[in-house]
Amino acid sequence: MRWSWLTRTRGLAVLAGVAFLLILFSPQIQRRPSLLIEQPLLLIESWLQRAVGGVRMVTGQFTDRYVDLWGLSDENSQLRGEAARLRQEVTQLQEQLNAAGRHDALEAFGKELAGRAIVADVIGRDPTNWYQTVLISRGQRDGIVVDMGVVVPDGVVGRVIKVMPKTAVVLLVSDRNSVVPGITQQGRDEGLIEGAGGGRLRMKYVSTLAEVPIGELVITSGLAGTFPKALRIGTVSAIERMPDAISQQLLLTPAINLNRLEEVLVLPLPERETGQEPEGKK
């Protein structure tokens, strides 16, 4: 076994020696002895160049892909921004459409109720919460005057208490200083409605003989001229009876959510209160 290994080793050594001698005594080496060193170096250089070329190719492909991905990222950002802008435009258009629909409904309701009613937007509220008031977008220039009634199709909002050139202040029916004459729709029992705090209303001076059921609808009575008859004010939620009292009080839930007002209808005062004469009698 040992001799076999030695024999193979000697054979390889002899072959290597012969190859070296052939290279050494080749005509090219004889003419240029430096080739003995140059050729191995050239082989190494060639190998290194191929390796570097491969690395450059891979790096170039990676760089190209990175640039492409960066471009796609920018494009995606632009598309997301455009999509957000379009969504906002759709929201605004939908809101404008909804507002236009509410304005049309108010105008139609105003024509049925009083031909010269004025549609106004709610643009502010009393920030102190001392009073239950809202600011509307119509004023003296639009024909608004103090004591005009303010409503929406679902019920009474309040009345105008202050007028500026372009705006006006409306005292809501839920304020303690508000007074609206009302009547129960079924029993026809009259009383005065004022704010009771906590978003509720109170109907005072109702006869103790009146049997008013919970859930009874209370509407405007048409007295005092601020509101026409039969506008919704609220529904009876509780009854307060005091011993030996000559009247009872009804607690009401307002017919509308006064915290969500966006557009309102301002009603003209009766002609006898504005000092105007009916057409044809001037």
Wavefront OBJ file of the C-alpha trace (Angstrom):
o trace
v 0.000 0.000 0.000
v 2.824 2.339 0.954
v 4.761 1.509 -2.224
v 1.653 2.183 -4.333
v 1.262 5.646 -2.836
v 4.933 6.422 -3.340
v 4.755 5.207 -6.895
v 1.823 7.522 -7.686
v 3.532 10.454 -6.009
v 6.740 9.909 -7.958
v 4.756 9.598 -11.198
v 3.017 12.939 -10.579
v 6.312 14.581 -9.719
v 7.889 13.298 -12.906
v 4.955 14.574 -14.993
v 5.137 17.968 -13.292
v 8.857 18.136 -13.952
v 8.444 17.242 -17.603
v 5.714 19.843 -18.013
v 7.923 22.461 -16.377
v 10.816 21.596 -18.668
v 8.571 21.766 -21.733
v 7.333 25.195 -20.683
v 10.851 26.296 -19.772
v 12.414 25.284 -23.050
v 9.486 26.302 -25.254
v 10.377 28.747 -28.057
v 8.183 31.478 -26.552
v 9.841 31.179 -23.148
v 13.262 31.143 -24.842
v 12.430 34.400 -26.618
v 10.641 35.968 -23.624
v 11.710 34.381 -20.330
v 9.365 36.811 -18.511
v 6.410 34.785 -19.789
v 7.265 32.225 -17.168
v 5.941 34.708 -14.594
v 3.606 36.740 -16.808
v 1.394 33.892 -17.917
v 0.385 32.818 -14.395
v -0.143 36.467 -13.522
v -2.226 36.965 -16.645
v -4.311 33.955 -15.710
v -4.859 35.363 -12.233
v -5.669 38.832 -13.667
v -8.121 37.341 -16.139
v -9.840 35.459 -13.364
v -10.027 38.596 -11.223
v -11.439 40.633 -14.130
v -14.132 38.052 -14.727
v -14.981 38.054 -11.033
v -15.097 41.865 -10.865
v -17.180 41.954 -14.043
v -19.634 39.553 -12.523
v -19.860 41.652 -9.369
v -20.368 44.815 -11.442
v -23.123 43.140 -13.442
v -24.921 41.990 -10.305
v -24.428 45.406 -8.688
v -25.696 47.155 -11.804
v -28.781 44.971 -11.906
v -29.405 45.633 -8.211
v -28.941 49.390 -8.727
v -31.301 49.379 -11.709
v -33.900 47.486 -9.724
v -33.453 49.852 -6.768
v -33.943 52.861 -9.037
v -37.011 51.215 -10.564
v -38.420 50.459 -7.118
v -37.715 54.026 -5.982
v -39.554 55.314 -9.024
v -42.482 53.002 -8.258
v -42.497 54.240 -4.666
v -42.710 57.854 -5.850
v -45.455 56.932 -8.287
v -47.369 55.096 -5.561
v -47.055 58.122 -3.270
v -48.405 60.362 -6.017
v -51.280 57.969 -6.681
v -52.129 57.801 -2.978
v -52.120 61.591 -2.790
v -54.329 61.830 -5.853
v -56.727 59.237 -4.426
v -56.938 61.165 -1.134
v -57.631 64.394 -3.028
v -60.368 62.725 -5.074
v -61.949 61.264 -1.932
v -61.975 64.717 -0.372
v -63.559 66.203 -3.493
v -66.235 63.493 -3.473
v -66.920 64.199 0.217
v -67.208 67.927 -0.443
v -69.456 67.401 -3.437
v -71.648 65.014 -1.440
v -71.859 67.549 1.375
v -72.782 70.306 -1.084
v -75.413 68.038 -2.618
v -76.840 67.231 0.815
v -76.875 70.906 1.767
v -78.562 71.811 -1.522
v -81.197 69.172 -0.851
v -81.832 70.551 2.638
v -82.034 74.103 1.265
v -84.546 73.005 -1.369
v -86.637 71.233 1.271
v -86.595 74.332 3.490
v -87.562 76.594 0.598
v -90.427 74.289 -0.355
v -91.554 74.154 3.280
v -91.270 77.937 3.526
v -93.456 78.458 0.460
v -96.150 76.253 1.991
v -95.825 77.976 5.352
v -95.113 81.606 4.445
v -94.157 82.780 1.004
v -91.405 85.191 2.097
v -89.522 82.852 4.455
v -85.715 83.108 4.318
v -83.303 80.174 4.354
v -80.204 80.718 6.515
v -77.175 78.665 7.549
v -76.230 78.180 11.194
v -72.682 79.563 11.421
v -72.047 79.757 15.164
v -73.158 79.059 18.731
v -72.831 80.853 22.038
v -69.411 79.688 23.322
v -70.189 80.578 26.968
v -73.250 78.301 27.286
v -74.929 81.038 29.335
v -77.613 81.275 26.689
v -78.984 78.764 24.217
v -78.385 80.749 21.021
v -77.102 80.253 17.482
v -75.779 82.684 14.898
v -77.295 82.553 11.403
v -75.942 83.778 8.065
v -78.739 86.275 7.312
v -79.238 89.725 8.778
v -80.711 93.160 8.352
v -79.667 93.370 4.701
v -81.734 90.242 4.044
v -84.856 91.597 5.750
v -84.351 89.879 9.123
v -85.899 91.694 12.108
v -86.201 90.949 15.813
v -88.911 88.477 16.927
v -89.060 86.590 13.636
v -89.718 82.911 14.246
v -87.092 80.337 13.214
v -88.081 76.775 12.294
v -87.153 73.645 10.365
v -89.641 71.224 8.774
v -89.565 68.995 11.878
v -90.326 71.705 14.398
v -89.689 75.011 16.157
v -86.113 76.274 16.583
v -86.542 79.658 18.305
v -86.843 83.357 17.542
v -84.539 86.176 16.425
v -83.382 88.385 19.332
v -80.568 90.419 17.758
v -79.901 91.548 14.183
v -76.656 92.703 12.550
v -76.196 93.784 8.917
v -75.250 90.293 7.677
v -76.029 87.991 10.611
v -78.570 87.495 13.376
v -78.759 85.797 16.780
v -81.495 83.233 17.409
v -82.635 82.360 20.946
v -83.399 78.645 20.936
v -86.673 77.325 22.291
v -84.600 75.367 24.870
v -83.342 78.569 26.553
v -84.929 79.473 29.918
v -85.723 82.952 28.566
v -87.676 81.594 25.604
v -91.477 81.599 25.704
v -93.629 79.955 23.014
v -97.416 79.537 23.298
v -98.368 75.895 22.739
v -101.250 73.475 22.825
v -101.532 69.712 23.194
v -102.593 68.250 19.879
v -105.187 65.803 21.160
v -106.464 67.356 24.397
v -106.227 70.982 23.152
v -104.844 72.130 26.510
v -102.906 75.387 26.284
v -99.789 76.594 28.059
v -96.481 78.414 27.657
v -93.328 76.508 26.694
v -89.907 77.545 27.973
v -86.490 75.943 28.367
v -86.106 73.590 31.332
v -82.379 72.880 31.156
v -80.681 69.662 30.102
v -82.059 70.053 26.595
v -85.676 69.643 27.745
v -88.678 71.977 27.642
v -91.338 72.806 30.199
v -94.978 73.606 29.424
v -96.382 75.769 32.228
v -99.862 76.868 33.288
v -101.640 73.746 32.090
v -104.952 73.248 33.856
v -104.980 70.639 36.616
v -108.168 69.304 35.061
v -106.268 68.295 31.939
v -105.441 64.609 31.615
v -102.381 64.639 29.410
v -100.868 61.264 28.467
v -97.131 60.674 28.172
v -96.107 60.916 24.534
v -98.718 63.590 23.692
v -97.533 65.935 20.939
v -97.399 69.656 21.743
v -97.665 72.134 18.860
v -97.703 75.908 18.445
v -101.029 77.500 19.218
v -100.618 80.368 16.746
v -101.010 83.017 19.464
v -98.617 86.003 19.746
v -97.916 85.921 16.007
v -94.303 84.733 16.046
v -95.151 81.224 14.841
v -98.053 79.998 12.734
v -100.310 77.359 14.194
v -99.586 73.608 14.308
v -95.763 73.557 14.203
v -94.244 70.757 16.267
v -92.607 71.770 19.560
v -92.098 68.491 21.442
v -93.669 65.461 23.093
v -94.689 65.063 26.748
v -92.120 63.022 28.687
v -93.209 63.691 32.292
v -95.899 65.521 34.316
v -95.252 67.654 37.392
v -98.219 68.205 39.743
v -97.831 70.241 42.905
v -100.328 69.858 45.812
v -102.912 72.626 45.980
v -101.543 74.167 42.746
v -104.008 75.636 40.276
v -101.957 74.392 37.311
v -99.589 71.609 36.355
v -96.407 71.509 34.320
v -95.456 69.173 31.482
v -91.888 68.254 30.692
v -91.271 67.943 26.944
v -88.654 66.382 24.736
v -87.968 68.798 21.832
v -89.221 67.683 18.439
v -85.787 68.383 16.912
v -82.185 67.984 18.021
v -81.192 71.590 18.639
v -77.506 70.643 18.809
v -77.458 69.519 15.174
v -78.883 72.523 13.384
v -77.253 73.333 10.044
v -79.862 75.257 8.069
v -82.989 77.006 9.328
v -85.979 78.891 7.955
v -86.712 82.415 9.207
v -90.421 83.237 9.071
v -91.739 86.739 8.292
v -93.751 88.515 10.935
v -97.454 89.058 10.288
v -97.999 92.238 8.308
v -99.850 93.896 11.168
v -96.679 93.669 13.276
v -94.269 94.942 10.623
v -96.471 97.931 9.825
v -96.890 96.852 6.203
v -100.230 96.931 4.460
v -101.419 94.064 2.273
v -100.895 94.531 -1.437
v -103.828 96.272 -3.142
v -104.747 98.279 -0.009
v -102.035 100.940 -0.172
l 1 2 3 4 5 6 7 8 9 10 11 12 13 14 15 16 17 18 19 20 21 22 23 24 25 26 27 28 29 30 31 32 33 34 35 36 37 38 39 40 41 42 43 44 45 46 47 48 49 50 51 52 53 54 55 56 57 58 59 60 61 62 63 64 65 66 67 68 69 70 71 72 73 74 75 76 77 78 79 80 81 82 83 84 85 86 87 88 89 90 91 92 93 94 95 96 97 98 99 100 101 102 103 104 105 106 107 108 109 110 111 112 113 114 115 116 117 118 119 120 121 122 123 124 125 126 127 128 129 130 131 132 133 134 135 136 137 138 139 140 141 142 143 144 145 146 147 148 149 150 151 152 153 154 155 156 157 158 159 160 161 162 163 164 165 166 167 168 169 170 171 172 173 174 175 176 177 178 179 180 181 182 183 184 185 186 187 188 189 190 191 192 193 194 195 196 197 198 199 200 201 202 203 204 205 206 207 208 209 210 211 212 213 214 215 216 217 218 219 220 221 222 223 224 225 226 227 228 229 230 231 232 233 234 235 236 237 238 239 240 241 242 243 244 245 246 247 248 249 250 251 252 253 254 255 256 257 258 259 260 261 262 263 264 265 266 267 268 269 270 271 272 273 274 275 276 277 278 279 280 281 282
